[in-house]
Amino acid sequence: MMWSPVTPKNDATEKTPTARSKHSVTLHGDHLYLIAGRNGNIPLKDFWRYSLTDGVWEQLEPTGDRPPNLQEHTAVAFRDSIYVFGGEVGFSACNEAPLWIYNTKVVPAKCSQTF
């Protein structure tokens, strides 16, 4: 067993995610979902899907309520949804602990509840 780099098959005109830390990546079916994080001192709000079958990145633009700039959050996939919990919003931690649900079959993301 050994590590090997993955080179996306996107063509040169297509966007791919920037380098980042404090993000989450969740496996759902044959896709990896990359959610937010930060690039240096810049908090990110972007949302990406990588096809393990095709080797292509796609930036997702769900409609409806969206999570804010998140970093240090957690995410898990269950059935047809990805659950994103907590994390820092931008540069400051808040007293909220939001749970966001992204349905992989229905495009809009929604905030389930805030504790």
N, C-alpha and C positions, 0 to 999 in steps of 0.2 A: 504494500500500500504506500502511496506517496501523493503529495500535493501536486496539483498542476494548475496553471492559470487558465482562466476562462476568458476568451475573447468574444465579445458580443458580435453578432452577425448583422447589426444595424449598418446601413450604408453611411457614408461620411456626412451626409446632409441631415441625418436623423439625430435627435438629442439622446443622450444617455445621462444617467445620474452623475452628479458631481461627487468628489470625494467627501466623506463625512464621518462623523463619530456620533455617539449617543443616539443612534437610530434604532429601529427594529426591522427585522426581516422575518417574515412568516411564510411557511410553506403551506400552500393549499392546492391540492391536485397536482398538476404539472406546472405550477407557477410559484414564483417567489414574489411576495409583496413587500416592498421597501417603503417605510413610512418615516418621513421627516428626519430629525436629528439636527446636527449643526455642521457647518463648514467653517472651520476656524472660529471666529467670533460671530458668525452669522447664523441665527436660528433659521431652520428650514421648515417649510410647510408642504413640500411636494410629496407626491404619492406615485409610485412606480410599480409596474408588474413586469417580471422577467419570465419568459417562456423557456422552461427547461427543454422542451421539445424542439423549438425553433431557434433558440439562442438569441432572441430579440427582446430589447427593452421597449416598453411602451409607457409613456407618462399618462396617468389617469387623471381625469378632470370630473370627479363626481359632482352632481348638482345637489342643491339643498344645503343644510347645515354641514359645515366641515370642521374637523378639529383645528385648533389654532396651531401656531408654530410649536411643535412638541419636541422634547428631547428627554432622554432617560425614561421613556415610557416602556410598557411591555405590551406585547400583542400575542394572540393565540388564535388559531383557526379551529372552528368547530362547525361541522356540517357545511352549510353554504355561507357562513359568515366569518368575518375576522373581527375579533374583539380587541380594542385598544384601550388600555387602562392607565390612568395617572400620568406621571411625568411632569417635568417643568414646562411652563408656558413661557416662551421667550427666554429672558435672562433671569426671571424671578419665579420662585415657587409660590403657588397660591394655596389657599386653604381648601380648594375644591379637589375632589377626586373623581373626575368625570370618566364615564365609561362610554366609549364610542363604538358603534357597530357598523361595519361595512358589509352589506350583503353582496356577495360576488355574483349573484344572479340578477339583482336589481341594482342599478347604478347608484342612486343617492345614498350617502352616509348619513347617519343620524346620531344625535347624542341621546343615549338611553336615560341616564339620570346623573345627578350630581349629589354627592353625599355631603 
